[in-house]
Amino acid sequence: MLDNVQIINDNGEAKFAVLNFQDYLDIKALLSDTSKLEDYLDYLHIQKVKQQTQKILSLDEVKRELSIE
């Protein structure tokens, strides 16, 4: 969503971000709708967890680990 942002600096300090107008509208809609924002934050969390997870387990392996069988 924010892949093409231009940062404007003043004396080496970031002051402004310029982005595509459609991206602005998308962000505005996302931030004004609690449900959409919650879904987006869940999505970001899932992506972060996926990056941290080294091993993918099958359902049987998970059951064994949890001793549910």
Chimera marker file (.cmm) of the C-alpha trace (Angstrom):
<marker_set name="trace">
<marker id="1" x="0.000" y="0.000" z="0.000" r="1" g="1" b="0" radius="0.5"/>
<marker id="2" x="2.809" y="2.397" z="0.836" r="1" g="1" b="0" radius="0.5"/>
<marker id="3" x="5.393" y="1.050" z="-1.577" r="1" g="1" b="0" radius="0.5"/>
<marker id="4" x="5.682" y="4.254" z="-3.602" r="1" g="1" b="0" radius="0.5"/>
<marker id="5" x="5.978" y="7.034" z="-1.033" r="1" g="1" b="0" radius="0.5"/>
<marker id="6" x="8.186" y="10.060" z="-1.542" r="1" g="1" b="0" radius="0.5"/>
<marker id="7" x="9.716" y="11.442" z="1.660" r="1" g="1" b="0" radius="0.5"/>
<marker id="8" x="10.517" y="15.144" z="1.782" r="1" g="1" b="0" radius="0.5"/>
<marker id="9" x="13.367" y="16.052" z="4.128" r="1" g="1" b="0" radius="0.5"/>
<marker id="10" x="14.261" y="19.356" z="5.741" r="1" g="1" b="0" radius="0.5"/>
<marker id="11" x="17.788" y="19.614" z="7.132" r="1" g="1" b="0" radius="0.5"/>
<marker id="12" x="18.125" y="15.829" z="7.081" r="1" g="1" b="0" radius="0.5"/>
<marker id="13" x="14.877" y="15.246" z="8.972" r="1" g="1" b="0" radius="0.5"/>
<marker id="14" x="11.825" y="13.652" z="7.350" r="1" g="1" b="0" radius="0.5"/>
<marker id="15" x="9.035" y="16.237" z="7.294" r="1" g="1" b="0" radius="0.5"/>
<marker id="16" x="6.424" y="15.094" z="4.770" r="1" g="1" b="0" radius="0.5"/>
<marker id="17" x="5.323" y="11.974" z="2.922" r="1" g="1" b="0" radius="0.5"/>
<marker id="18" x="3.798" y="12.245" z="-0.542" r="1" g="1" b="0" radius="0.5"/>
<marker id="19" x="1.738" y="9.294" z="-1.725" r="1" g="1" b="0" radius="0.5"/>
<marker id="20" x="-0.538" y="8.315" z="-4.570" r="1" g="1" b="0" radius="0.5"/>
<marker id="21" x="-4.012" y="9.815" z="-4.100" r="1" g="1" b="0" radius="0.5"/>
<marker id="22" x="-5.736" y="6.427" z="-4.423" r="1" g="1" b="0" radius="0.5"/>
<marker id="23" x="-3.458" y="5.054" z="-1.692" r="1" g="1" b="0" radius="0.5"/>
<marker id="24" x="-4.472" y="8.016" z="0.471" r="1" g="1" b="0" radius="0.5"/>
<marker id="25" x="-8.169" y="7.262" z="-0.097" r="1" g="1" b="0" radius="0.5"/>
<marker id="26" x="-7.614" y="3.572" z="0.690" r="1" g="1" b="0" radius="0.5"/>
<marker id="27" x="-5.807" y="4.409" z="3.932" r="1" g="1" b="0" radius="0.5"/>
<marker id="28" x="-8.463" y="6.930" z="4.898" r="1" g="1" b="0" radius="0.5"/>
<marker id="29" x="-11.207" y="4.334" z="4.336" r="1" g="1" b="0" radius="0.5"/>
<marker id="30" x="-9.250" y="1.720" z="6.284" r="1" g="1" b="0" radius="0.5"/>
<marker id="31" x="-8.686" y="3.993" z="9.268" r="1" g="1" b="0" radius="0.5"/>
<marker id="32" x="-12.292" y="5.171" z="9.390" r="1" g="1" b="0" radius="0.5"/>
<marker id="33" x="-13.781" y="1.645" z="9.465" r="1" g="1" b="0" radius="0.5"/>
<marker id="34" x="-13.042" y="-0.252" z="12.688" r="1" g="1" b="0" radius="0.5"/>
<marker id="35" x="-13.898" y="-3.614" z="11.167" r="1" g="1" b="0" radius="0.5"/>
<marker id="36" x="-11.578" y="-3.107" z="8.178" r="1" g="1" b="0" radius="0.5"/>
<marker id="37" x="-8.805" y="-1.865" z="10.450" r="1" g="1" b="0" radius="0.5"/>
<marker id="38" x="-9.128" y="-4.886" z="12.746" r="1" g="1" b="0" radius="0.5"/>
<marker id="39" x="-9.015" y="-7.212" z="9.737" r="1" g="1" b="0" radius="0.5"/>
<marker id="40" x="-5.927" y="-5.448" z="8.379" r="1" g="1" b="0" radius="0.5"/>
<marker id="41" x="-4.143" y="-5.606" z="11.734" r="1" g="1" b="0" radius="0.5"/>
<marker id="42" x="-4.994" y="-9.320" z="11.991" r="1" g="1" b="0" radius="0.5"/>
<marker id="43" x="-3.563" y="-9.817" z="8.508" r="1" g="1" b="0" radius="0.5"/>
<marker id="44" x="-0.333" y="-8.018" z="9.461" r="1" g="1" b="0" radius="0.5"/>
<marker id="45" x="-0.045" y="-10.113" z="12.622" r="1" g="1" b="0" radius="0.5"/>
<marker id="46" x="-0.508" y="-13.334" z="10.654" r="1" g="1" b="0" radius="0.5"/>
<marker id="47" x="2.187" y="-12.283" z="8.178" r="1" g="1" b="0" radius="0.5"/>
<marker id="48" x="4.576" y="-11.536" z="11.045" r="1" g="1" b="0" radius="0.5"/>
<marker id="49" x="3.877" y="-14.905" z="12.686" r="1" g="1" b="0" radius="0.5"/>
<marker id="50" x="4.391" y="-16.693" z="9.366" r="1" g="1" b="0" radius="0.5"/>
<marker id="51" x="7.826" y="-15.101" z="9.031" r="1" g="1" b="0" radius="0.5"/>
<marker id="52" x="8.774" y="-16.162" z="12.560" r="1" g="1" b="0" radius="0.5"/>
<marker id="53" x="7.493" y="-19.716" z="12.238" r="1" g="1" b="0" radius="0.5"/>
<marker id="54" x="10.266" y="-22.044" z="11.171" r="1" g="1" b="0" radius="0.5"/>
<marker id="55" x="8.324" y="-25.286" z="11.026" r="1" g="1" b="0" radius="0.5"/>
<marker id="56" x="4.864" y="-26.093" z="9.716" r="1" g="1" b="0" radius="0.5"/>
<marker id="57" x="3.153" y="-28.937" z="11.546" r="1" g="1" b="0" radius="0.5"/>
<marker id="58" x="0.413" y="-31.237" z="10.330" r="1" g="1" b="0" radius="0.5"/>
<marker id="59" x="-2.795" y="-31.567" z="12.340" r="1" g="1" b="0" radius="0.5"/>
<marker id="60" x="-1.650" y="-34.960" z="13.654" r="1" g="1" b="0" radius="0.5"/>
<marker id="61" x="1.654" y="-33.457" z="14.792" r="1" g="1" b="0" radius="0.5"/>
<marker id="62" x="-0.132" y="-30.645" z="16.599" r="1" g="1" b="0" radius="0.5"/>
<marker id="63" x="-2.458" y="-33.122" z="18.314" r="1" g="1" b="0" radius="0.5"/>
<marker id="64" x="0.553" y="-35.170" z="19.398" r="1" g="1" b="0" radius="0.5"/>
<marker id="65" x="2.296" y="-32.054" z="20.729" r="1" g="1" b="0" radius="0.5"/>
<marker id="66" x="-0.814" y="-31.082" z="22.664" r="1" g="1" b="0" radius="0.5"/>
<marker id="67" x="-1.579" y="-34.676" z="23.684" r="1" g="1" b="0" radius="0.5"/>
<marker id="68" x="-5.163" y="-34.367" z="22.477" r="1" g="1" b="0" radius="0.5"/>
<marker id="69" x="-5.395" y="-37.729" z="20.756" r="1" g="1" b="0" radius="0.5"/>
<link id1="1" id2="2" r="1" g="1" b="0" radius="0.2"/>
<link id1="2" id2="3" r="1" g="1" b="0" radius="0.2"/>
<link id1="3" id2="4" r="1" g="1" b="0" radius="0.2"/>
<link id1="4" id2="5" r="1" g="1" b="0" radius="0.2"/>
<link id1="5" id2="6" r="1" g="1" b="0" radius="0.2"/>
<link id1="6" id2="7" r="1" g="1" b="0" radius="0.2"/>
<link id1="7" id2="8" r="1" g="1" b="0" radius="0.2"/>
<link id1="8" id2="9" r="1" g="1" b="0" radius="0.2"/>
<link id1="9" id2="10" r="1" g="1" b="0" radius="0.2"/>
<link id1="10" id2="11" r="1" g="1" b="0" radius="0.2"/>
<link id1="11" id2="12" r="1" g="1" b="0" radius="0.2"/>
<link id1="12" id2="13" r="1" g="1" b="0" radius="0.2"/>
<link id1="13" id2="14" r="1" g="1" b="0" radius="0.2"/>
<link id1="14" id2="15" r="1" g="1" b="0" radius="0.2"/>
<link id1="15" id2="16" r="1" g="1" b="0" radius="0.2"/>
<link id1="16" id2="17" r="1" g="1" b="0" radius="0.2"/>
<link id1="17" id2="18" r="1" g="1" b="0" radius="0.2"/>
<link id1="18" id2="19" r="1" g="1" b="0" radius="0.2"/>
<link id1="19" id2="20" r="1" g="1" b="0" radius="0.2"/>
<link id1="20" id2="21" r="1" g="1" b="0" radius="0.2"/>
<link id1="21" id2="22" r="1" g="1" b="0" radius="0.2"/>
<link id1="22" id2="23" r="1" g="1" b="0" radius="0.2"/>
<link id1="23" id2="24" r="1" g="1" b="0" radius="0.2"/>
<link id1="24" id2="25" r="1" g="1" b="0" radius="0.2"/>
<link id1="25" id2="26" r="1" g="1" b="0" radius="0.2"/>
<link id1="26" id2="27" r="1" g="1" b="0" radius="0.2"/>
<link id1="27" id2="28" r="1" g="1" b="0" radius="0.2"/>
<link id1="28" id2="29" r="1" g="1" b="0" radius="0.2"/>
<link id1="29" id2="30" r="1" g="1" b="0" radius="0.2"/>
<link id1="30" id2="31" r="1" g="1" b="0" radius="0.2"/>
<link id1="31" id2="32" r="1" g="1" b="0" radius="0.2"/>
<link id1="32" id2="33" r="1" g="1" b="0" radius="0.2"/>
<link id1="33" id2="34" r="1" g="1" b="0" radius="0.2"/>
<link id1="34" id2="35" r="1" g="1" b="0" radius="0.2"/>
<link id1="35" id2="36" r="1" g="1" b="0" radius="0.2"/>
<link id1="36" id2="37" r="1" g="1" b="0" radius="0.2"/>
<link id1="37" id2="38" r="1" g="1" b="0" radius="0.2"/>
<link id1="38" id2="39" r="1" g="1" b="0" radius="0.2"/>
<link id1="39" id2="40" r="1" g="1" b="0" radius="0.2"/>
<link id1="40" id2="41" r="1" g="1" b="0" radius="0.2"/>
<link id1="41" id2="42" r="1" g="1" b="0" radius="0.2"/>
<link id1="42" id2="43" r="1" g="1" b="0" radius="0.2"/>
<link id1="43" id2="44" r="1" g="1" b="0" radius="0.2"/>
<link id1="44" id2="45" r="1" g="1" b="0" radius="0.2"/>
<link id1="45" id2="46" r="1" g="1" b="0" radius="0.2"/>
<link id1="46" id2="47" r="1" g="1" b="0" radius="0.2"/>
<link id1="47" id2="48" r="1" g="1" b="0" radius="0.2"/>
<link id1="48" id2="49" r="1" g="1" b="0" radius="0.2"/>
<link id1="49" id2="50" r="1" g="1" b="0" radius="0.2"/>
<link id1="50" id2="51" r="1" g="1" b="0" radius="0.2"/>
<link id1="51" id2="52" r="1" g="1" b="0" radius="0.2"/>
<link id1="52" id2="53" r="1" g="1" b="0" radius="0.2"/>
<link id1="53" id2="54" r="1" g="1" b="0" radius="0.2"/>
<link id1="54" id2="55" r="1" g="1" b="0" radius="0.2"/>
<link id1="55" id2="56" r="1" g="1" b="0" radius="0.2"/>
<link id1="56" id2="57" r="1" g="1" b="0" radius="0.2"/>
<link id1="57" id2="58" r="1" g="1" b="0" radius="0.2"/>
<link id1="58" id2="59" r="1" g="1" b="0" radius="0.2"/>
<link id1="59" id2="60" r="1" g="1" b="0" radius="0.2"/>
<link id1="60" id2="61" r="1" g="1" b="0" radius="0.2"/>
<link id1="61" id2="62" r="1" g="1" b="0" radius="0.2"/>
<link id1="62" id2="63" r="1" g="1" b="0" radius="0.2"/>
<link id1="63" id2="64" r="1" g="1" b="0" radius="0.2"/>
<link id1="64" id2="65" r="1" g="1" b="0" radius="0.2"/>
<link id1="65" id2="66" r="1" g="1" b="0" radius="0.2"/>
<link id1="66" id2="67" r="1" g="1" b="0" radius="0.2"/>
<link id1="67" id2="68" r="1" g="1" b="0" radius="0.2"/>
<link id1="68" id2="69" r="1" g="1" b="0" radius="0.2"/>
</marker_set>
